[in-house]
């Protein structure tokens, strides 16, 4: 993220740009009024922050409270076919208060009146007392946003856009790094409350954190959910993915390099090997060794990966990134052989073979 987007002005400008682009799709004559009113509300929310509260996390919290930019276009679009006298209630909520000077704050943080079908998920009960939830305490990182818990899949991201909420810390005593407070099972932002859910899926724990937008607090809709994982878990998942990606790339590099041996292009195989390989073994010696040991084996009938292991150190080699792999290979003149190939990632980021052994 660039520095500008960490400042309040950068975050505010980015959100207003989204609202403006959304409103342009409906071309309503009152679009400018909406933009001005949204801007006024953002300025007021920023002014409410104490100097020590003026952090990137709290700026994100303000944006998180807002409706998605597309909602403004939806409401204005629905008004295109109605007269000013018959403006819908939704549209009045958005624009009718402008003439009286009441800011958009009433849209974002009103007292919520739950619908019957939603009373299990949201509540306006202020009597909720603090109840500890040790599983919630810690640093969490957003990985997805879903409109219902059922659609989430650890292997496939549901939300294709950027996530407004990047991370949040839940602290003992019901406090957080943002404007939310919490008690076991519930999150609260001003007078609005909604349930959060902790679920274990495929051996990992996920937090489903409701987004308390105007859709929930005004229109009574079910909330969407940010999906978060503990930061240490996110780091582990990232490392596992990086390791898997490295192994995939290394296997392909090894197979491409082995094709040169199959075609008896021993000089070219030396040229395309890692610098560590070339420094350890002169080109002529490598060619002579392959002419004597590998060429008599004949053509390759089959070659399959037996194992692969990502390592960061090897005996007698500099520290770095290596993938040691073994292939079960069948040649015309040797039905079963084991080829050990060790690609390494060099300083330029490219994987090249640093070692080869056959038995």
C-alpha positions as CSV (number, residue, x, y, z in Angstrom):
1,X,0.0,0.0,0.0
2,X,1.4,3.4,-0.9
3,X,1.9,6.2,1.7
4,X,-1.0,8.3,0.4
5,X,-3.5,5.5,0.9
6,X,-2.4,5.3,4.6
7,X,-3.4,8.9,5.2
8,X,-7.0,10.0,6.0
9,X,-7.1,12.2,2.9
10,X,-5.9,9.3,0.7
11,X,-8.5,6.8,2.1
12,X,-11.3,9.4,2.0
13,X,-10.5,10.4,-1.6
14,X,-10.4,6.7,-2.7
15,X,-13.8,6.0,-1.2
16,X,-15.4,9.2,-2.6
17,X,-14.0,8.2,-6.0
18,X,-15.8,4.9,-5.8
19,X,-19.1,6.6,-4.8
20,X,-18.7,9.1,-7.7
21,X,-18.0,6.3,-10.2
22,X,-21.0,4.3,-8.9
23,X,-23.3,7.3,-9.2
24,X,-22.2,8.1,-12.7
25,X,-23.8,4.8,-13.8
26,X,-27.3,6.2,-13.0
27,X,-26.8,9.8,-14.0
28,X,-29.2,11.1,-11.3
29,X,-29.4,15.0,-11.0
30,X,-29.0,14.7,-7.2
31,X,-25.7,12.8,-7.4
32,X,-23.7,15.8,-6.4
33,X,-25.8,16.3,-3.3
34,X,-25.1,12.7,-2.3
35,X,-21.4,13.1,-2.8
36,X,-21.3,16.3,-0.8
37,X,-23.3,14.7,2.0
38,X,-21.0,11.6,2.1
39,X,-18.0,13.9,2.2
40,X,-19.5,15.9,5.1
41,X,-20.2,12.8,7.0
42,X,-16.6,11.5,6.5
43,X,-15.3,14.9,7.7
44,X,-17.4,14.8,10.8
45,X,-16.4,11.2,11.7
46,X,-12.7,12.2,11.3
47,X,-13.2,15.3,13.5
48,X,-14.6,13.0,16.2
49,X,-11.2,11.2,16.5
50,X,-8.8,12.3,19.2
51,X,-5.2,13.0,18.0
52,X,-4.1,9.6,19.4
53,X,-7.0,7.9,17.6
54,X,-6.0,9.2,14.2
55,X,-4.5,5.9,13.0
56,X,-4.9,4.0,9.8
57,X,-6.9,1.3,11.6
58,X,-9.5,3.9,12.7
59,X,-9.6,5.4,9.3
60,X,-10.4,2.0,7.9
61,X,-13.1,1.6,10.6
62,X,-14.9,4.7,9.4
63,X,-14.9,3.4,5.8
64,X,-16.0,0.0,7.0
65,X,-19.1,1.7,8.6
66,X,-20.1,3.2,5.3
67,X,-22.4,1.5,2.8
68,X,-20.7,-0.1,-0.3
69,X,-20.4,2.6,-3.0
70,X,-22.7,0.7,-5.3
71,X,-25.6,1.1,-2.8
72,X,-25.9,4.9,-3.4
73,X,-26.3,4.2,-7.1
74,X,-28.9,1.5,-6.4
75,X,-31.0,3.9,-4.3
76,X,-30.7,6.8,-6.7
77,X,-31.5,4.4,-9.6
78,X,-34.6,3.2,-7.9
79,X,-35.8,6.8,-7.7
80,X,-35.6,7.5,-11.4
81,X,-39.1,6.3,-12.1
82,X,-40.8,8.1,-9.1
83,X,-41.9,11.7,-8.6
84,X,-40.5,13.9,-5.9
85,X,-43.8,13.6,-4.0
86,X,-43.7,9.8,-4.1
87,X,-40.0,9.3,-3.3
88,X,-39.4,5.9,-1.7
89,X,-38.6,5.5,2.0
90,X,-35.2,4.2,1.2
91,X,-34.4,7.3,-0.9
92,X,-35.8,9.6,1.8
93,X,-33.4,8.0,4.3
94,X,-30.5,8.8,2.0
95,X,-31.5,12.3,0.8
96,X,-34.5,13.6,2.6
97,X,-32.5,14.7,5.6
98,X,-30.2,16.9,3.6
99,X,-32.6,19.8,3.6
100,X,-32.8,19.9,7.4
101,X,-29.1,19.9,7.7
102,X,-28.9,16.5,9.4
103,X,-25.7,14.7,8.3
104,X,-25.4,11.2,7.0
105,X,-24.4,10.0,10.4
106,X,-28.0,8.9,11.0
107,X,-27.6,6.5,8.1
108,X,-24.4,5.0,9.3
109,X,-24.9,4.7,13.1
110,X,-28.6,4.7,13.9
111,X,-30.3,2.8,16.7
112,X,-31.0,-0.6,15.0
113,X,-34.5,-2.1,15.2
114,X,-34.0,-5.8,14.4
115,X,-36.4,-7.7,12.2
116,X,-37.8,-10.9,13.5
117,X,-36.0,-13.1,11.1
118,X,-32.7,-11.5,12.0
119,X,-32.9,-11.2,15.8
120,X,-30.5,-14.1,16.2
121,X,-27.8,-12.2,14.2
122,X,-28.2,-8.6,15.2
123,X,-29.5,-6.8,18.3
124,X,-30.0,-3.4,19.9
125,X,-29.7,-4.7,23.4
126,X,-27.4,-2.4,25.3
127,X,-27.4,-4.6,28.4
128,X,-24.8,-7.0,26.9
129,X,-22.1,-7.4,29.6
130,X,-18.6,-8.4,28.9
131,X,-17.9,-12.1,28.6
132,X,-14.4,-13.3,27.8
133,X,-13.6,-15.3,24.7
134,X,-9.9,-16.3,24.8
135,X,-10.1,-17.6,21.2
136,X,-10.9,-14.2,19.9
137,X,-8.0,-12.3,21.5
138,X,-5.1,-11.6,19.2
139,X,-4.1,-10.2,15.8
140,X,-6.4,-11.2,12.9
141,X,-5.8,-10.7,9.1
142,X,-8.6,-10.5,6.5
143,X,-8.5,-13.0,3.7
144,X,-12.0,-12.8,2.2
145,X,-15.4,-11.2,2.4
146,X,-18.6,-13.3,1.9
147,X,-22.3,-12.6,1.9
148,X,-23.0,-15.7,4.0
149,X,-21.0,-18.2,5.9
150,X,-21.9,-21.1,3.7
151,X,-20.2,-19.7,0.5
152,X,-16.8,-19.5,2.1
153,X,-14.1,-21.9,0.8
154,X,-10.5,-21.9,2.1
155,X,-9.3,-22.9,-1.4
156,X,-11.2,-20.3,-3.4
157,X,-11.6,-16.6,-2.7
158,X,-15.1,-15.3,-2.9
159,X,-14.5,-11.5,-2.9
160,X,-12.7,-10.3,-6.0
161,X,-12.2,-6.7,-5.0
162,X,-9.9,-5.1,-2.5
163,X,-10.8,-5.6,1.2
164,X,-11.4,-2.4,3.1
165,X,-10.7,-4.1,6.4
166,X,-7.1,-5.4,6.3
167,X,-6.6,-6.5,9.9
168,X,-7.9,-6.0,13.5
169,X,-6.6,-6.8,16.9
170,X,-9.0,-8.0,19.6
171,X,-7.7,-7.1,23.1
172,X,-8.6,-8.3,26.5
173,X,-11.5,-6.6,28.2
174,X,-13.6,-6.2,25.1
175,X,-11.4,-3.6,23.3
176,X,-10.1,-3.7,19.7
177,X,-7.6,-1.7,17.6
178,X,-10.6,-0.1,15.9
179,X,-13.9,1.5,16.9
180,X,-15.5,-1.9,17.7
181,X,-15.9,-3.4,21.1
182,X,-16.7,-7.0,21.8
183,X,-18.1,-9.5,24.2
184,X,-18.3,-13.3,23.7
185,X,-20.3,-13.9,20.5
186,X,-21.0,-10.3,19.7
187,X,-19.4,-7.2,18.2
188,X,-20.6,-3.7,18.8
189,X,-20.1,-0.4,17.0
190,X,-22.0,2.5,18.5
191,X,-25.6,1.2,19.1
192,X,-25.4,-1.5,16.4
193,X,-24.5,-5.1,17.4
194,X,-24.1,-8.3,15.4
195,X,-22.9,-11.8,16.1
196,X,-19.4,-13.0,15.1
197,X,-18.6,-16.7,14.5
198,X,-15.5,-18.8,15.0
199,X,-15.3,-21.9,12.9
200,X,-12.7,-24.6,12.4
201,X,-12.6,-25.6,8.7
202,X,-10.1,-28.1,7.4
203,X,-8.0,-27.9,10.5
204,X,-7.8,-24.1,10.6
205,X,-9.8,-21.6,12.6
206,X,-11.6,-18.7,10.9
207,X,-13.3,-15.7,12.3
208,X,-16.4,-14.5,10.5
209,X,-16.8,-10.8,11.4
210,X,-20.0,-9.1,10.5
211,X,-19.8,-5.8,8.6
212,X,-22.1,-3.3,10.4
213,X,-23.0,-1.2,7.4
214,X,-26.2,0.8,6.7
215,X,-27.6,-2.3,5.0
216,X,-27.7,-3.9,8.4
217,X,-28.5,-1.0,10.7
218,X,-31.1,0.7,8.5
219,X,-32.5,-1.8,6.1
220,X,-32.5,-4.8,8.3
221,X,-30.6,-7.0,5.9
222,X,-28.3,-9.8,7.1
223,X,-24.7,-8.7,7.3
224,X,-21.9,-9.8,5.1
225,X,-18.8,-11.1,6.8
226,X,-15.1,-10.4,6.7
227,X,-13.3,-13.7,6.9
228,X,-10.1,-13.5,9.0
229,X,-7.4,-15.8,10.3
230,X,-4.8,-15.2,13.1
231,X,-1.7,-13.5,11.7
232,X,0.5,-16.4,12.7
233,X,-1.8,-18.7,10.8
234,X,-1.8,-16.4,7.8
235,X,2.0,-16.4,7.8
236,X,2.1,-20.2,8.0
237,X,-0.4,-20.5,5.1
238,X,1.7,-18.0,3.1
239,X,4.8,-20.0,3.8
240,X,3.1,-23.2,2.8
241,X,1.9,-21.7,-0.4
242,X,5.4,-20.3,-1.2
243,X,6.9,-23.7,-0.6
244,X,4.4,-25.4,-2.8
245,X,4.9,-22.8,-5.5
246,X,8.7,-23.3,-5.2
247,X,8.4,-27.0,-5.5
248,X,6.1,-26.7,-8.6
249,X,8.5,-24.4,-10.4
250,X,11.6,-26.5,-9.4
251,X,10.0,-29.7,-10.7
252,X,9.3,-28.1,-14.1
253,X,12.9,-26.7,-14.2
254,X,14.3,-30.2,-13.5
255,X,12.2,-31.9,-16.1
256,X,13.2,-29.3,-18.8
257,X,16.8,-29.8,-17.8
258,X,16.6,-33.6,-17.9
259,X,15.3,-33.4,-21.4
260,X,18.7,-31.9,-22.4
261,X,20.3,-35.0,-21.0
262,X,17.8,-37.2,-22.8
263,X,18.8,-35.5,-26.1
264,X,22.5,-35.9,-25.2
265,X,22.9,-32.1,-25.2
266,X,25.4,-32.2,-22.3
267,X,27.2,-29.0,-23.1
268,X,23.9,-27.1,-23.1
269,X,22.8,-28.7,-19.9
270,X,26.0,-27.4,-18.3
271,X,25.4,-23.9,-19.8
272,X,21.9,-23.8,-18.3
273,X,22.9,-25.1,-14.9
274,X,23.3,-22.9,-11.7
275,X,26.6,-21.0,-11.2
276,X,27.3,-23.2,-8.2
277,X,27.1,-26.3,-10.4
278,X,29.3,-24.8,-13.1
279,X,31.9,-23.6,-10.5
280,X,32.1,-27.1,-9.0
281,X,32.5,-29.0,-12.2
282,X,34.3,-27.9,-15.4
283,X,32.3,-28.1,-18.6
284,X,34.5,-30.6,-20.4
285,X,34.6,-32.9,-17.4
286,X,30.8,-32.8,-17.1
287,X,30.4,-33.7,-20.8
288,X,32.8,-36.6,-20.5
289,X,31.1,-37.9,-17.4
290,X,27.7,-37.9,-19.1
291,X,29.0,-39.5,-22.3
292,X,30.4,-42.3,-20.2
293,X,27.6,-42.8,-17.6
294,X,24.3,-41.5,-19.0
295,X,24.5,-42.0,-22.8
296,X,24.8,-45.8,-22.6
297,X,21.4,-46.0,-20.8
298,X,19.6,-45.3,-24.0
299,X,16.3,-43.5,-24.4
300,X,13.9,-42.7,-21.6
301,X,10.8,-44.9,-21.4
302,X,9.2,-43.2,-18.4
303,X,10.1,-40.7,-15.6
304,X,8.0,-40.0,-12.5
305,X,8.5,-37.9,-9.5
306,X,9.1,-40.0,-6.4
307,X,9.7,-37.2,-3.9
308,X,10.4,-33.5,-3.5
309,X,11.6,-31.5,-0.5
310,X,12.0,-27.8,-0.1
311,X,15.2,-26.9,1.9
312,X,17.1,-23.8,2.8
313,X,20.4,-25.4,3.5
314,X,22.4,-28.3,2.1
315,X,25.8,-29.8,3.1
316,X,28.6,-28.2,1.2
317,X,26.4,-25.6,-0.4
318,X,25.6,-22.0,0.4
319,X,22.4,-21.2,2.2
320,X,19.5,-20.5,-0.1
321,X,16.4,-22.1,-1.5
322,X,16.7,-25.7,-2.8
323,X,14.3,-28.4,-3.9
324,X,15.8,-31.9,-3.7
325,X,13.7,-34.3,-5.8
326,X,14.0,-37.9,-6.9
327,X,12.7,-39.4,-10.1
328,X,12.0,-43.0,-10.8
329,X,13.2,-43.4,-14.4
330,X,13.1,-46.3,-16.8
331,X,15.6,-46.3,-19.7
332,X,15.9,-48.6,-22.6
333,X,19.0,-50.3,-21.2
334,X,18.2,-49.9,-17.5
335,X,14.6,-50.6,-16.4
336,X,14.8,-48.9,-13.0
337,X,17.0,-46.0,-12.1
338,X,16.8,-43.2,-9.5
339,X,17.7,-39.7,-10.7
340,X,18.3,-37.1,-8.0
341,X,18.0,-33.5,-9.2
342,X,18.5,-30.4,-7.1
343,X,17.3,-27.1,-8.5
344,X,18.1,-23.9,-6.6
345,X,16.8,-20.3,-6.8
346,X,19.7,-18.1,-7.8
347,X,20.1,-14.4,-6.9
348,X,18.2,-13.3,-10.0
349,X,15.2,-15.2,-8.8
350,X,15.4,-18.0,-11.5
351,X,15.5,-21.6,-10.6
352,X,18.4,-23.6,-12.1
353,X,19.8,-27.1,-11.5
354,X,22.6,-27.2,-9.0
355,X,23.1,-30.9,-8.7
356,X,22.5,-34.2,-10.5
357,X,23.1,-37.8,-9.4
358,X,21.9,-41.1,-10.9
359,X,22.0,-44.7,-9.6
